[in-house]
Amino acid sequence: MNCSATGVRHPNPLRVFLVEDSQLVRERLETMVTAISGARTVGSAGRADDAIRAILAEHPDVVVLDLKLAQGSGFDVLRAVHEAAPAIDVYMLSNFATEPYRRIAERLGARDFFDKSSELDRVRDALVAHRHFTN
């Protein structure tokens, strides 16, 4: 069982995989996930090919996915994961959260798309809502 900082036990923790090539942003996302009762990070990657391989092996509940990666793009990851494991929910992030990118993400199966520079709180809220919805 997963035991949160509040001492509340969660028999089925929300398992989150992070795909972000910036170490600083990845650490910030990790801190955010850790602060959510009943959630834990089960892995991370900064390159598309590494992310696809690890996500399909780990099969997390949720992926938080940056659009721009060190190699490949978040769309490459989203496409591969959604085709192979459509039950995994993907929330995309980008500093380039323009409407055309949002539409592409939606078409490829993303659950939502957030502006990394101004909507990180909304990512947290989405994960909290996801946690409550699935348990």
N, CA, C and O atoms as a GROMACS GRO file, in nm:
protein
  540
    1MET      N    1   0.083  -0.119   0.000
    1MET     CA    2   0.000   0.000   0.000
    1MET      C    3   0.087   0.124   0.000
    1MET      O    4   0.194   0.127   0.060
    2ASN      N    5   0.040   0.226  -0.068
    2ASN     CA    6   0.109   0.354  -0.072
    2ASN      C    7   0.061   0.438   0.046
    2ASN      O    8  -0.059   0.449   0.069
    3CYS      N    9   0.154   0.496   0.119
    3CYS     CA   10   0.118   0.580   0.233
    3CYS      C   11   0.165   0.720   0.203
    3CYS      O   12   0.285   0.743   0.183
    4SER      N   13   0.074   0.815   0.200
    4SER     CA   14   0.108   0.953   0.167
    4SER      C   15   0.168   1.023   0.287
    4SER      O   16   0.174   0.969   0.397
    5ALA      N   17   0.213   1.146   0.264
    5ALA     CA   18   0.271   1.228   0.372
    5ALA      C   19   0.169   1.255   0.481
    5ALA      O   20   0.206   1.282   0.595
    6THR      N   21   0.041   1.247   0.448
    6THR     CA   22  -0.063   1.271   0.548
    6THR      C   23  -0.094   1.145   0.627
    6THR      O   24  -0.173   1.149   0.722
    7GLY      N   25  -0.032   1.032   0.590
    7GLY     CA   26  -0.054   0.908   0.660
    7GLY      C   27  -0.173   0.829   0.608
    7GLY      O   28  -0.203   0.721   0.659
    8VAL      N   29  -0.242   0.881   0.507
    8VAL     CA   30  -0.357   0.814   0.448
    8VAL      C   31  -0.306   0.704   0.356
    8VAL      O   32  -0.221   0.728   0.270
    9ARG      N   33  -0.359   0.583   0.373
    9ARG     CA   34  -0.317   0.471   0.288
    9ARG      C   35  -0.406   0.464   0.164
    9ARG      O   36  -0.527   0.480   0.170
   10HIS      N   37  -0.340   0.438   0.052
   10HIS     CA   38  -0.411   0.424  -0.074
   10HIS      C   39  -0.378   0.288  -0.132
   10HIS      O   40  -0.264   0.264  -0.170
   11PRO      N   41  -0.475   0.198  -0.140
   11PRO     CA   42  -0.447   0.064  -0.189
   11PRO      C   43  -0.404   0.063  -0.336
   11PRO      O   44  -0.329  -0.026  -0.377
   12ASN      N   45  -0.450   0.159  -0.414
   12ASN     CA   46  -0.415   0.168  -0.556
   12ASN      C   47  -0.363   0.307  -0.588
   12ASN      O   48  -0.439   0.392  -0.633
   13PRO      N   49  -0.234   0.330  -0.564
   13PRO     CA   50  -0.181   0.464  -0.590
   13PRO      C   51  -0.188   0.500  -0.738
   13PRO      O   52  -0.181   0.413  -0.825
   14LEU      N   53  -0.203   0.629  -0.765
   14LEU     CA   54  -0.198   0.680  -0.902
   14LEU      C   55  -0.053   0.676  -0.946
   14LEU      O   56   0.032   0.742  -0.886
   15ARG      N   57  -0.024   0.599  -1.049
   15ARG     CA   58   0.113   0.579  -1.096
   15ARG      C   59   0.138   0.674  -1.214
   15ARG      O   60   0.072   0.663  -1.318
   16VAL      N   61   0.234   0.767  -1.197
   16VAL     CA   62   0.259   0.873  -1.294
   16VAL      C   63   0.398   0.858  -1.353
   16VAL      O   64   0.496   0.838  -1.280
   17PHE      N   65   0.408   0.868  -1.484
   17PHE     CA   66   0.536   0.866  -1.555
   17PHE      C   67   0.558   1.005  -1.612
   17PHE      O   68   0.467   1.063  -1.672
   18LEU      N   69   0.679   1.059  -1.593
   18LEU     CA   70   0.712   1.195  -1.639
   18LEU      C   71   0.803   1.189  -1.761
   18LEU      O   72   0.904   1.118  -1.761
   19VAL      N   73   0.768   1.264  -1.865
   19VAL     CA   74   0.853   1.276  -1.983
   19VAL      C   75   0.884   1.424  -2.000
   19VAL      O   76   0.800   1.502  -2.043
   20GLU      N   77   1.006   1.459  -1.967
   20GLU     CA   78   1.051   1.600  -1.968
   20GLU      C   79   1.202   1.599  -1.981
   20GLU      O   80   1.270   1.531  -1.904
   21ASP      N   81   1.256   1.674  -2.078
   21ASP     CA   82   1.402   1.674  -2.096
   21ASP      C   83   1.475   1.773  -2.007
   21ASP      O   84   1.597   1.764  -1.995
   22SER      N   85   1.406   1.865  -1.944
   22SER     CA   86   1.468   1.961  -1.852
   22SER      C   87   1.472   1.900  -1.712
   22SER      O   88   1.367   1.872  -1.654
   23GLN      N   89   1.590   1.882  -1.659
   23GLN     CA   90   1.606   1.827  -1.523
   23GLN      C   91   1.532   1.912  -1.420
   23GLN      O   92   1.466   1.859  -1.331
   24LEU      N   93   1.542   2.043  -1.433
   24LEU     CA   94   1.477   2.134  -1.338
   24LEU      C   95   1.325   2.118  -1.341
   24LEU      O   96   1.261   2.109  -1.236
   25VAL      N   97   1.267   2.116  -1.460
   25VAL     CA   98   1.122   2.100  -1.472
   25VAL      C   99   1.080   1.961  -1.425
   25VAL      O  100   0.978   1.945  -1.359
   26ARG      N  101   1.160   1.859  -1.460
   26ARG     CA  102   1.128   1.722  -1.417
   26ARG      C  103   1.126   1.713  -1.265
   26ARG      O  104   1.037   1.649  -1.208
   27GLU      N  105   1.222   1.777  -1.198
   27GLU     CA  106   1.225   1.777  -1.051
   27GLU      C  107   1.102   1.850  -0.996
   27GLU      O  108   1.045   1.808  -0.896
   28ARG      N  109   1.064   1.958  -1.060
   28ARG     CA  110   0.945   2.032  -1.015
   28ARG      C  111   0.819   1.947  -1.030
   28ARG      O  112   0.733   1.946  -0.941
   29LEU      N  113   0.808   1.876  -1.141
   29LEU     CA  114   0.694   1.788  -1.161
   29LEU      C  115   0.694   1.673  -1.060
   29LEU      O  116   0.590   1.635  -1.008
   30GLU      N  117   0.812   1.618  -1.034
   30GLU     CA  118   0.825   1.510  -0.935
   30GLU      C  119   0.777   1.557  -0.798
   30GLU      O  120   0.706   1.485  -0.728
   31THR      N  121   0.817   1.677  -0.759
   31THR     CA  122   0.774   1.734  -0.631
   31THR      C  123   0.622   1.751  -0.629
   31THR      O  124   0.557   1.724  -0.528
   32MET      N  125   0.567   1.797  -0.740
   32MET     CA  126   0.423   1.816  -0.749
   32MET      C  127   0.350   1.683  -0.734
   32MET      O  128   0.252   1.675  -0.660
   33VAL      N  129   0.396   1.578  -0.803
   33VAL     CA  130   0.331   1.447  -0.795
   33VAL      C  131   0.341   1.391  -0.653
   33VAL      O  132   0.243   1.340  -0.600
   34THR      N  133   0.458   1.402  -0.593
   34THR     CA  134   0.479   1.351  -0.458
   34THR      C  135   0.387   1.416  -0.357
   34THR      O  136   0.349   1.354  -0.257
   35ALA      N  137   0.350   1.541  -0.380
   35ALA     CA  138   0.263   1.614  -0.288
   35ALA      C  139   0.116   1.574  -0.300
   35ALA      O  140   0.034   1.612  -0.216
   36ILE      N  141   0.082   1.498  -0.402
   36ILE     CA  142  -0.056   1.454  -0.422
   36ILE      C  143  -0.078   1.325  -0.344
   36ILE      O  144  -0.010   1.225  -0.369
   37SER      N  145  -0.171   1.327  -0.252
   37SER     CA  146  -0.201   1.209  -0.173
   37SER      C  147  -0.244   1.094  -0.264
   37SER      O  148  -0.336   1.108  -0.345
   38GLY      N  149  -0.176   0.982  -0.250
   38GLY     CA  150  -0.211   0.865  -0.330
   38GLY      C  151  -0.150   0.862  -0.468
   38GLY      O  152  -0.191   0.780  -0.550
   39ALA      N  153  -0.053   0.946  -0.496
   39ALA     CA  154   0.014   0.947  -0.627
   39ALA      C  155   0.163   0.924  -0.608
   39ALA      O  156   0.221   0.962  -0.506
   40ARG      N  157   0.224   0.860  -0.707
   40ARG     CA  158   0.369   0.844  -0.703
   40ARG      C  159   0.424   0.838  -0.845
   40ARG      O  160   0.356   0.794  -0.937
   41THR      N  161   0.547   0.884  -0.860
   41THR     CA  162   0.614   0.878  -0.989
   41THR      C  163   0.676   0.740  -1.005
   41THR      O  164   0.745   0.691  -0.915
   42VAL      N  165   0.652   0.676  -1.118
   42VAL     CA  166   0.705   0.542  -1.142
   42VAL      C  167   0.816   0.541  -1.246
   42VAL      O  168   0.868   0.434  -1.280
   43GLY      N  169   0.854   0.658  -1.297
   43GLY     CA  170   0.963   0.665  -1.393
   43GLY      C  171   0.965   0.798  -1.463
   43GLY      O  172   0.871   0.877  -1.454
   44SER      N  173   1.075   0.821  -1.534
   44SER     CA  174   1.088   0.944  -1.611
   44SER      C  175   1.183   0.920  -1.727
   44SER      O  176   1.265   0.828  -1.726
   45ALA      N  177   1.171   1.006  -1.827
   45ALA     CA  178   1.258   1.000  -1.945
   45ALA      C  179   1.263   1.138  -2.007
   45ALA      O  180   1.174   1.220  -1.986
   46GLY      N  181   1.369   1.163  -2.084
   46GLY     CA  182   1.384   1.290  -2.152
   46GLY      C  183   1.390   1.278  -2.303
   46GLY      O  184   1.394   1.379  -2.374
   47ARG      N  185   1.391   1.154  -2.353
   47ARG     CA  186   1.398   1.129  -2.497
   47ARG      C  187   1.278   1.045  -2.539
   47ARG      O  188   1.230   0.962  -2.462
   48ALA      N  189   1.229   1.067  -2.659
   48ALA     CA  190   1.108   0.999  -2.705
   48ALA      C  191   1.122   0.847  -2.704
   48ALA      O  192   1.034   0.778  -2.651
   49ASP      N  193   1.230   0.794  -2.760
   49ASP     CA  194   1.243   0.649  -2.768
   49ASP      C  195   1.253   0.586  -2.630
   49ASP      O  196   1.194   0.480  -2.605
   50ASP      N  197   1.328   0.649  -2.539
   50ASP     CA  198   1.337   0.599  -2.401
   50ASP      C  199   1.201   0.603  -2.332
   50ASP      O  200   1.164   0.510  -2.260
   51ALA      N  201   1.127   0.711  -2.356
   51ALA     CA  202   0.996   0.728  -2.293
   51ALA      C  203   0.899   0.620  -2.341
   51ALA      O  204   0.830   0.558  -2.260
   52ILE      N  205   0.893   0.599  -2.471
   52ILE     CA  206   0.800   0.499  -2.525
   52ILE      C  207   0.830   0.362  -2.467
   52ILE      O  208   0.739   0.293  -2.420
   53ARG      N  209   0.955   0.323  -2.471
   53ARG     CA  210   0.995   0.192  -2.420
   53ARG      C  211   0.958   0.176  -2.271
   53ARG      O  212   0.900   0.076  -2.231
   54ALA      N  213   0.992   0.277  -2.191
   54ALA     CA  214   0.968   0.269  -2.047
   54ALA      C  215   0.819   0.276  -2.012
   54ALA      O  216   0.773   0.204  -1.923
   55ILE      N  217   0.745   0.359  -2.080
   55ILE     CA  218   0.601   0.371  -2.053
   55ILE      C  219   0.530   0.240  -2.085
   55ILE      O  220   0.447   0.194  -2.007
   56LEU      N  221   0.563   0.180  -2.198
   56LEU     CA  222   0.496   0.055  -2.236
   56LEU      C  223   0.538  -0.060  -2.145
   56LEU      O  224   0.461  -0.154  -2.126
   57ALA      N  225   0.658  -0.054  -2.089
   57ALA     CA  226   0.702  -0.157  -1.994
   57ALA      C  227   0.638  -0.137  -1.857
   57ALA      O  228   0.597  -0.234  -1.792
   58GLU      N  229   0.629  -0.014  -1.812
   58GLU     CA  230   0.578   0.018  -1.678
   58GLU      C  231   0.426   0.025  -1.673
   58GLU      O  232   0.365  -0.004  -1.570
   59HIS      N  233   0.366   0.064  -1.782
   59HIS     CA  234   0.220   0.080  -1.794
   59HIS      C  235   0.162   0.163  -1.678
   59HIS      O  236   0.081   0.113  -1.600
   60PRO      N  237   0.204   0.291  -1.669
   60PRO     CA  238   0.150   0.379  -1.562
   60PRO      C  239   0.004   0.414  -1.589
   60PRO      O  240  -0.048   0.388  -1.698
   61ASP      N  241  -0.060   0.473  -1.490
   61ASP     CA  242  -0.197   0.521  -1.508
   61ASP      C  243  -0.199   0.647  -1.593
   61ASP      O  244  -0.288   0.666  -1.676
   62VAL      N  245  -0.098   0.732  -1.570
   62VAL     CA  246  -0.094   0.866  -1.630
   62VAL      C  247   0.048   0.897  -1.675
   62VAL      O  248   0.145   0.859  -1.609
   63VAL      N  249   0.059   0.968  -1.788
   63VAL     CA  250   0.187   1.022  -1.835
   63VAL      C  251   0.173   1.173  -1.842
   63VAL      O  252   0.076   1.224  -1.899
   64VAL      N  253   0.268   1.244  -1.786
   64VAL     CA  254   0.278   1.389  -1.803
   64VAL      C  255   0.392   1.408  -1.904
   64VAL      O  256   0.506   1.372  -1.877
   65LEU      N  257   0.358   1.464  -2.020
   65LEU     CA  258   0.444   1.459  -2.137
   65LEU      C  259   0.473   1.597  -2.195
   65LEU      O  260   0.381   1.669  -2.233
   66ASP      N  261   0.600   1.633  -2.201
   66ASP     CA  262   0.641   1.758  -2.263
   66ASP      C  263   0.637   1.743  -2.415
   66ASP      O  264   0.662   1.634  -2.468
   67LEU      N  265   0.606   1.850  -2.485
   67LEU     CA  266   0.601   1.846  -2.630
   67LEU      C  267   0.741   1.840  -2.691
   67LEU      O  268   0.767   1.758  -2.779
   68LYS      N  269   0.831   1.926  -2.645
   68LYS     CA  270   0.967   1.933  -2.700
   68LYS      C  271   1.060   1.848  -2.614
   68LYS      O  272   1.071   1.872  -2.493
   69LEU      N  273   1.126   1.750  -2.676
   69LEU     CA  274   1.216   1.661  -2.603
   69LEU      C  275   1.357   1.669  -2.661
   69LEU      O  276   1.377   1.725  -2.768
   70ALA      N  277   1.452   1.614  -2.589
   70ALA     CA  278   1.592   1.615  -2.634
   70ALA      C  279   1.605   1.541  -2.768
   70ALA      O  280   1.686   1.580  -2.852
   71GLN      N  281   1.528   1.438  -2.787
   71GLN     CA  282   1.524   1.362  -2.912
   71GLN      C  283   1.380   1.327  -2.937
   71GLN      O  284   1.313   1.275  -2.848
   72GLY      N  285   1.329   1.355  -3.055
   72GLY     CA  286   1.190   1.328  -3.086
   72GLY      C  287   1.100   1.435  -3.027
   72GLY      O  288   1.145   1.539  -2.980
   73SER      N  289   0.971   1.405  -3.030
   73SER     CA  290   0.876   1.501  -2.974
   73SER      C  291   0.773   1.428  -2.889
   73SER      O  292   0.760   1.306  -2.896
   74GLY      N  293   0.702   1.505  -2.810
   74GLY     CA  294   0.595   1.448  -2.730
   74GLY      C  295   0.487   1.386  -2.817
   74GLY      O  296   0.422   1.290  -2.777
   75PHE      N  297   0.467   1.440  -2.936
   75PHE     CA  298   0.369   1.383  -3.027
   75PHE      C  299   0.410   1.241  -3.069
   75PHE      O  300   0.324   1.154  -3.084
   76ASP      N  301   0.540   1.218  -3.089
   76ASP     CA  302   0.589   1.083  -3.121
   76ASP      C  303   0.552   0.986  -3.008
   76ASP      O  304   0.505   0.875  -3.032
   77VAL      N  305   0.575   1.031  -2.884
   77VAL     CA  306   0.546   0.948  -2.767
   77VAL      C  307   0.395   0.926  -2.756
   77VAL      O  308   0.350   0.813  -2.737
   78LEU      N  309   0.319   1.033  -2.767
   78LEU     CA  310   0.173   1.024  -2.755
   78LEU      C  311   0.116   0.927  -2.858
   78LEU      O  312   0.033   0.842  -2.825
   79ARG      N  313   0.160   0.939  -2.981
   79ARG     CA  314   0.110   0.852  -3.089
   79ARG      C  315   0.140   0.706  -3.056
   79ARG      O  316   0.051   0.621  -3.065
   80ALA      N  317   0.263   0.675  -3.020
   80ALA     CA  318   0.304   0.536  -2.993
   80ALA      C  319   0.232   0.479  -2.870
   80ALA      O  320   0.186   0.365  -2.873
   81VAL      N  321   0.223   0.557  -2.765
   81VAL     CA  322   0.158   0.509  -2.643
   81VAL      C  323   0.009   0.491  -2.666
   81VAL      O  324  -0.048   0.390  -2.625
   82HIS      N  325  -0.055   0.587  -2.729
   82HIS     CA  326  -0.199   0.578  -2.750
   82HIS      C  327  -0.236   0.458  -2.839
   82HIS      O  328  -0.338   0.393  -2.818
   83GLU      N  329  -0.151   0.430  -2.939
   83GLU     CA  330  -0.178   0.315  -3.026
   83GLU      C  331  -0.159   0.183  -2.953
   83GLU      O  332  -0.238   0.090  -2.971
   84ALA      N  333  -0.055   0.173  -2.869
   84ALA     CA  334  -0.023   0.046  -2.803
   84ALA      C  335  -0.099   0.027  -2.672
   84ALA      O  336  -0.130  -0.086  -2.634
   85ALA      N  337  -0.129   0.135  -2.602
   85ALA     CA  338  -0.192   0.126  -2.470
   85ALA      C  339  -0.288   0.242  -2.450
   85ALA      O  340  -0.259   0.333  -2.372
   86PRO      N  341  -0.402   0.242  -2.518
   86PRO     CA  342  -0.493   0.357  -2.513
   86PRO      C  343  -0.552   0.385  -2.375
   86PRO      O  344  -0.608   0.493  -2.353
   87ALA      N  345  -0.543   0.292  -2.281
   87ALA     CA  346  -0.596   0.315  -2.146
   87ALA      C  347  -0.508   0.407  -2.064
   87ALA      O  348  -0.551   0.459  -1.961
   88ILE      N  349  -0.384   0.428  -2.107
   88ILE     CA  350  -0.294   0.519  -2.035
   88ILE      C  351  -0.333   0.662  -2.071
   88ILE      O  352  -0.332   0.699  -2.188
   89ASP      N  353  -0.367   0.741  -1.970
   89ASP     CA  354  -0.403   0.881  -1.994
   89ASP      C  355  -0.277   0.966  -2.004
   89ASP      O  356  -0.183   0.950  -1.927
   90VAL      N  357  -0.277   1.057  -2.100
   90VAL     CA  358  -0.162   1.143  -2.125
   90VAL      C  359  -0.205   1.289  -2.115
   90VAL      O  360  -0.300   1.332  -2.180
   91TYR      N  361  -0.131   1.364  -2.033
   91TYR     CA  362  -0.148   1.508  -2.021
   91TYR      C  363  -0.023   1.571  -2.080
   91TYR      O  364   0.088   1.543  -2.035
   92MET      N  365  -0.041   1.657  -2.180
   92MET     CA  366   0.074   1.719  -2.245
   92MET      C  367   0.103   1.857  -2.189
   92MET      O  368   0.014   1.927  -2.141
   93LEU      N  369   0.232   1.894  -2.195
   93LEU     CA  370   0.281   2.024  -2.150
   93LEU      C  371   0.364   2.086  -2.260
   93LEU      O  372   0.430   2.016  -2.337
   94SER      N  373   0.362   2.218  -2.268
   94SER     CA  374   0.450   2.286  -2.361
   94SER      C  375   0.459   2.434  -2.328
   94SER      O  376   0.364   2.493  -2.276
   95ASN      N  377   0.572   2.493  -2.360
   95ASN     CA  378   0.584   2.638  -2.356
   95ASN      C  379   0.521   2.697  -2.483
   95ASN      O  380   0.507   2.819  -2.496
   96PHE      N  381   0.484   2.610  -2.576
   96PHE     CA  382   0.426   2.651  -2.703
   96PHE      C  383   0.283   2.597  -2.712
   96PHE      O  384   0.248   2.527  -2.806
   97ALA      N  385   0.202   2.630  -2.614
   97ALA     CA  386   0.067   2.575  -2.602
   97ALA      C  387  -0.031   2.652  -2.690
   97ALA      O  388  -0.130   2.708  -2.642
   98THR      N  389  -0.002   2.653  -2.818
   98THR     CA  390  -0.090   2.723  -2.912
   98THR      C  391  -0.207   2.632  -2.951
   98THR      O  392  -0.203   2.511  -2.931
   99GLU      N  393  -0.309   2.693  -3.006
   99GLU     CA  394  -0.429   2.618  -3.042
   99GLU      C  395  -0.401   2.506  -3.143
   99GLU      O  396  -0.457   2.397  -3.128
  100PRO      N  397  -0.317   2.527  -3.245
  100PRO     CA  398  -0.289   2.414  -3.337
  100PRO      C  399  -0.225   2.294  -3.266
  100PRO      O  400  -0.259   2.180  -3.295
  101TYR      N  401  -0.132   2.320  -3.173
  101TYR     CA  402  -0.071   2.210  -3.098
  101TYR      C  403  -0.174   2.141  -3.010
  101TYR      O  404  -0.174   2.018  -2.998
  102ARG      N  405  -0.262   2.219  -2.949
  102ARG     CA  406  -0.368   2.161  -2.865
  102ARG      C  407  -0.458   2.068  -2.948
  102ARG      O  408  -0.495   1.961  -2.902
  103ARG      N  409  -0.492   2.111  -3.068
  103ARG     CA  410  -0.579   2.029  -3.154
  103ARG      C  411  -0.509   1.899  -3.197
  103ARG      O  412  -0.571   1.793  -3.200
  104ILE      N  413  -0.380   1.908  -3.229
  104ILE     CA  414  -0.304   1.788  -3.265
  104ILE      C  415  -0.301   1.692  -3.147
  104ILE      O  416  -0.325   1.572  -3.163
  105ALA      N  417  -0.272   1.744  -3.029
  105ALA     CA  418  -0.266   1.659  -2.909
  105ALA      C  419  -0.400   1.590  -2.885
  105ALA      O  420  -0.404   1.471  -2.853
  106GLU      N  421  -0.508   1.664  -2.899
  106GLU     CA  422  -0.641   1.606  -2.880
  106GLU      C  423  -0.668   1.497  -2.984
  106GLU      O  424  -0.719   1.390  -2.950
  107ARG      N  425  -0.634   1.524  -3.108
  107ARG     CA  426  -0.655   1.426  -3.215
  107ARG      C  427  -0.575   1.298  -3.192
  107ARG      O  428  -0.620   1.189  -3.226
  108LEU      N  429  -0.455   1.312  -3.133
  108LEU     CA  430  -0.369   1.196  -3.107
  108LEU      C  431  -0.405   1.124  -2.978
  108LEU      O  432  -0.349   1.018  -2.949
  109GLY      N  433  -0.498   1.179  -2.900
  109GLY     CA  434  -0.545   1.108  -2.782
  109GLY      C  435  -0.508   1.165  -2.648
  109GLY      O  436  -0.532   1.101  -2.545
  110ALA      N  437  -0.448   1.285  -2.643
  110ALA     CA  438  -0.415   1.345  -2.514
  110ALA      C  439  -0.542   1.378  -2.437
  110ALA      O  440  -0.642   1.420  -2.495
  111ARG      N  441  -0.536   1.359  -2.308
  111ARG     CA  442  -0.651   1.393  -2.222
  111ARG      C  443  -0.665   1.543  -2.206
  111ARG      O  444  -0.776   1.596  -2.199
  112ASP      N  445  -0.550   1.614  -2.201
  112ASP     CA  446  -0.552   1.760  -2.193
  112ASP      C  447  -0.414   1.812  -2.232
  112ASP      O  448  -0.319   1.734  -2.244
  113PHE      N  449  -0.404   1.943  -2.251
  113PHE     CA  450  -0.280   2.007  -2.296
  113PHE      C  451  -0.265   2.136  -2.217
  113PHE      O  452  -0.356   2.219  -2.217
  114PHE      N  453  -0.150   2.152  -2.150
  114PHE     CA  454  -0.129   2.267  -2.062
  114PHE      C  455  -0.008   2.348  -2.103
  114PHE      O  456   0.090   2.295  -2.155
  115ASP      N  457  -0.016   2.479  -2.080
  115ASP     CA  458   0.096   2.568  -2.100
  115ASP      C  459   0.190   2.554  -1.980
  115ASP      O  460   0.152   2.583  -1.866
  116LYS      N  461   0.311   2.509  -2.007
  116LYS     CA  462   0.407   2.481  -1.900
  116LYS      C  463   0.441   2.606  -1.819
  116LYS      O  464   0.467   2.596  -1.699
  117SER      N  465   0.441   2.721  -1.883
  117SER     CA  466   0.483   2.844  -1.815
  117SER      C  467   0.374   2.903  -1.727
  117SER      O  468   0.404   2.981  -1.636
  118SER      N  469   0.247   2.868  -1.751
  118SER     CA  470   0.141   2.932  -1.673
  118SER      C  471   0.034   2.838  -1.617
  118SER      O  472  -0.053   2.882  -1.542
  119GLU      N  473   0.039   2.708  -1.653
  119GLU     CA  474  -0.069   2.620  -1.612
  119GLU      C  475  -0.025   2.495  -1.536
  119GLU      O  476  -0.097   2.395  -1.536
  120LEU      N  477   0.091   2.498  -1.471
  120LEU     CA  478   0.134   2.381  -1.396
  120LEU      C  479   0.038   2.347  -1.282
  120LEU      O  480   0.022   2.230  -1.248
  121ASP      N  481  -0.026   2.447  -1.224
  121ASP     CA  482  -0.125   2.419  -1.121
  121ASP      C  483  -0.242   2.340  -1.178
  121ASP      O  484  -0.300   2.256  -1.109
  122ARG      N  485  -0.275   2.364  -1.303
  122ARG     CA  486  -0.384   2.289  -1.367
  122ARG      C  487  -0.344   2.144  -1.390
  122ARG      O  488  -0.429   2.055  -1.386
  123VAL      N  489  -0.214   2.118  -1.412
  123VAL     CA  490  -0.166   1.980  -1.425
  123VAL      C  491  -0.189   1.909  -1.292
  123VAL      O  492  -0.239   1.797  -1.289
  124ARG      N  493  -0.152   1.973  -1.183
  124ARG     CA  494  -0.172   1.915  -1.051
  124ARG      C  495  -0.321   1.888  -1.028
  124ARG      O  496  -0.358   1.781  -0.981
  125ASP      N  497  -0.404   1.986  -1.060
  125ASP     CA  498  -0.548   1.969  -1.042
  125ASP      C  499  -0.601   1.852  -1.126
  125ASP      O  500  -0.688   1.777  -1.080
  126ALA      N  501  -0.551   1.836  -1.247
  126ALA     CA  502  -0.594   1.727  -1.333
  126ALA      C  503  -0.553   1.592  -1.273
  126ALA      O  504  -0.630   1.496  -1.278
  127LEU      N  505  -0.433   1.584  -1.217
  127LEU     CA  506  -0.388   1.459  -1.155
  127LEU      C  507  -0.470   1.428  -1.030
  127LEU      O  508  -0.505   1.312  -1.006
  128VAL      N  509  -0.500   1.530  -0.951
  128VAL     CA  510  -0.584   1.510  -0.832
  128VAL      C  511  -0.722   1.461  -0.874
  128VAL      O  512  -0.775   1.367  -0.815
  129ALA      N  513  -0.780   1.524  -0.974
  129ALA     CA  514  -0.912   1.483  -1.023
  129ALA      C  515  -0.906   1.341  -1.078
  129ALA      O  516  -0.997   1.261  -1.055
  130HIS      N  517  -0.801   1.310  -1.150
  130HIS     CA  518  -0.784   1.175  -1.205
  130HIS      C  519  -0.776   1.073  -1.092
  130HIS      O  520  -0.835   0.966  -1.101
  131ARG      N  521  -0.703   1.107  -0.987
  131ARG     CA  522  -0.687   1.020  -0.870
  131ARG      C  523  -0.824   0.992  -0.807
  131ARG      O  524  -0.854   0.878  -0.772
  132HIS      N  525  -0.905   1.094  -0.793
  132HIS     CA  526  -1.036   1.078  -0.730
  132HIS      C  527  -1.134   1.005  -0.822
  132HIS      O  528  -1.220   0.929  -0.775
  133PHE      N  529  -1.122   1.028  -0.951
  133PHE     CA  530  -1.212   0.966  -1.046
  133PHE      C  531  -1.189   0.815  -1.058
  133PHE      O  532  -1.284   0.738  -1.074
  134THR      N  533  -1.061   0.774  -1.049
  134THR     CA  534  -1.028   0.633  -1.070
  134THR      C  535  -1.031   0.550  -0.942
  134THR      O  536  -1.014   0.428  -0.950
  135ASN      N  537  -1.052   0.610  -0.827
  135ASN     CA  538  -1.057   0.533  -0.701
  135ASN      C  539  -1.184   0.558  -0.625
  135ASN      O  540  -1.204   0.502  -0.518
   0.00000   0.00000   0.00000
